[in-house]
Amino acid sequence: MKVIVSKNSGYCAGVKRAIQILDDSILKYSSGSPVFTMGDIIHNPKVIENYKNKGVIAINEIEKLKRNDNLVIRSHGVSPEILEKLDIKGINILNATCPFVLKVHKMAKELSKKGYFLILIGNENHPEIVGIKGNIINENFKIINSVKEAEKINSQKKIAIISQTTQTMENFILISKKIIEKIKNEVLILNTTCRATELRQKETAVLSKKVDIMIVIGGKNSANTNHIAEISRSILPDTYHIENADELDRKWFKGKKSAGICSGASTPMEDVISIKNIIESI
Amino acid sequence: MKVIVSKNSGYCAGVKRAIQILDDSILKYSSGSPVFTMGDIIHNPKVIENYKNKGVIAINEIEKLKRNDNLVIRSHGVSPEILEKLDIKGINILNATCPFVLKVHKMAKELSKKGYFLILIGNENHPEIVGIKGNIINENFKIINSVKEAEKINSQKKIAIISQTTQTMENFILISKKIIEKIKNEVLILNTTCRATELRQKETAVLSKKVDIMIVIGGKNSANTNHIAEISRSILPDTYHIENADELDRKWFKGKKSAGICSGASTPMEDVISIKNIIESI
């Protein structure tokens, strides 16, 4: 089986940085109190398991922390409210929020200060969106994820549109188009989708046209991996989204001559390589 | 024949103001040098003829003016370059530029200062567009009037979209939608279509669904009248765009029970009423 791996595989820069900060913290605080992470460090079960074995504790409620505990904020970021609470509690914050996400936090704050009604395109339960939302200083915002929801927007204010960094450009543009039908005086569209995510999505579209089967590797709860899988599936129905090599099924490859591999931003390059080797041997 | 006249007929506020300034100037300078207008005061042949008879001289080149001549700038406005030249020549400027158009001048200047690539939606030969264009401080702009032209836009800069005040909302939105497909980092859409124009267009759409024939009154070179006629014709093919009562043809009304009348912003209410009376008697 011929296997082509997308050029943009392995961790994205934001994830690499978060992993580095966590690794450094484990070394630095190895003799002291344990290292906590706010939620799972990345959307990858195997990586999380490894860190658990190294003593890293993933928590969801900051109430579990006590003064001087070490806490790594993952690349998704958190709201300013959480940061303030952590600060008051005297937690040692190791902030690995992706710089692109931090930029969106700043934008959300400034746009709401300037009187815009903010449209935030993304999944309202995703930690990144929760963090961005926390930066909006008033109630003039709406989190939407579809054209159908965009149809219900009805604001007399000037509107600004921003999105989750891992949103697909297609959805971002489709929703923005619906919003501008409702323009009163001003619509400001700020493309906050991340370039690395966009590049992965573009490469997925190109690769899925070239091969007989596509394997998308990444967490089932990873927004960027799910978007990659959607894009691939829309072009090539023979697309399989897996988290690890155990899920591969020889039957999928029957009669296929070539396979493509794409991965989410939280998938280590070593996983990609090992899955490539397995498929090549089929 | 039952005749319904659109509620928003007669001069718009901007035209009323320009006519008032011209009338005042004729009175004020009746004993001195003549009153000039920069181009025809409004797009209405009968009105222009009346003013000609009162001694008003419409010019297209400022070279024809001499120191202390009185010049009325019509509602369409002129570029800052022309205003400066007039000032240097020592012309008595009576500026009747529509306040909405002046606002767009200011916007164009500020947006180009802020580094936007400016998309100006309108007819590049229309005096309003020529005036707006003159406020852009660099070469980073493009005047377009169709989705086809929008497809060719390819700027790496942040983009701002503004339009001729008499543009249809439909065209403005269609072109804006095409532009946002090309978003790099930012697209700012500023609705500079004038509310009075929009209201006339909306009423035209409503009225043309209710009647058997539509008469649109206004200059053949009037942008806002042409847009009204387009909207009406797209709903009711039996739409006739006329400049004056002489053009009415009894044959148009054969077998029709009701007629609608809409007019451009440069059509005096007395013309609308007299045409209404003629059609009623058919």
HADDOCK unambig.tbl for C-alpha pairs under 7 A between the chains (distance, minus, plus):
assign (segid A and resid 173 and name CA) (segid B and resid 180 and name CA) 6.88 0.50 0.50
assign (segid A and resid 173 and name CA) (segid B and resid 181 and name CA) 6.31 0.50 0.50
assign (segid A and resid 177 and name CA) (segid B and resid 177 and name CA) 5.50 0.50 0.50
assign (segid A and resid 180 and name CA) (segid B and resid 173 and name CA) 6.87 0.50 0.50
assign (segid A and resid 181 and name CA) (segid B and resid 173 and name CA) 6.32 0.50 0.50
assign (segid A and resid 184 and name CA) (segid B and resid 191 and name CA) 6.84 0.50 0.50
assign (segid A and resid 185 and name CA) (segid B and resid 190 and name CA) 6.00 0.50 0.50
assign (segid A and resid 185 and name CA) (segid B and resid 191 and name CA) 4.92 0.50 0.50
assign (segid A and resid 186 and name CA) (segid B and resid 189 and name CA) 5.67 0.50 0.50
assign (segid A and resid 186 and name CA) (segid B and resid 190 and name CA) 4.65 0.50 0.50
assign (segid A and resid 186 and name CA) (segid B and resid 191 and name CA) 5.91 0.50 0.50
assign (segid A and resid 187 and name CA) (segid B and resid 188 and name CA) 6.07 0.50 0.50
assign (segid A and resid 187 and name CA) (segid B and resid 189 and name CA) 5.15 0.50 0.50
assign (segid A and resid 187 and name CA) (segid B and resid 190 and name CA) 6.68 0.50 0.50
assign (segid A and resid 188 and name CA) (segid B and resid 187 and name CA) 6.07 0.50 0.50
assign (segid A and resid 188 and name CA) (segid B and resid 188 and name CA) 4.39 0.50 0.50
assign (segid A and resid 188 and name CA) (segid B and resid 189 and name CA) 6.09 0.50 0.50
assign (segid A and resid 189 and name CA) (segid B and resid 186 and name CA) 5.67 0.50 0.50
assign (segid A and resid 189 and name CA) (segid B and resid 187 and name CA) 5.15 0.50 0.50
assign (segid A and resid 189 and name CA) (segid B and resid 188 and name CA) 6.10 0.50 0.50
assign (segid A and resid 190 and name CA) (segid B and resid 185 and name CA) 6.01 0.50 0.50
assign (segid A and resid 190 and name CA) (segid B and resid 186 and name CA) 4.64 0.50 0.50
assign (segid A and resid 190 and name CA) (segid B and resid 187 and name CA) 6.66 0.50 0.50
assign (segid A and resid 191 and name CA) (segid B and resid 184 and name CA) 6.84 0.50 0.50
assign (segid A and resid 191 and name CA) (segid B and resid 185 and name CA) 4.93 0.50 0.50
assign (segid A and resid 191 and name CA) (segid B and resid 186 and name CA) 5.91 0.50 0.50
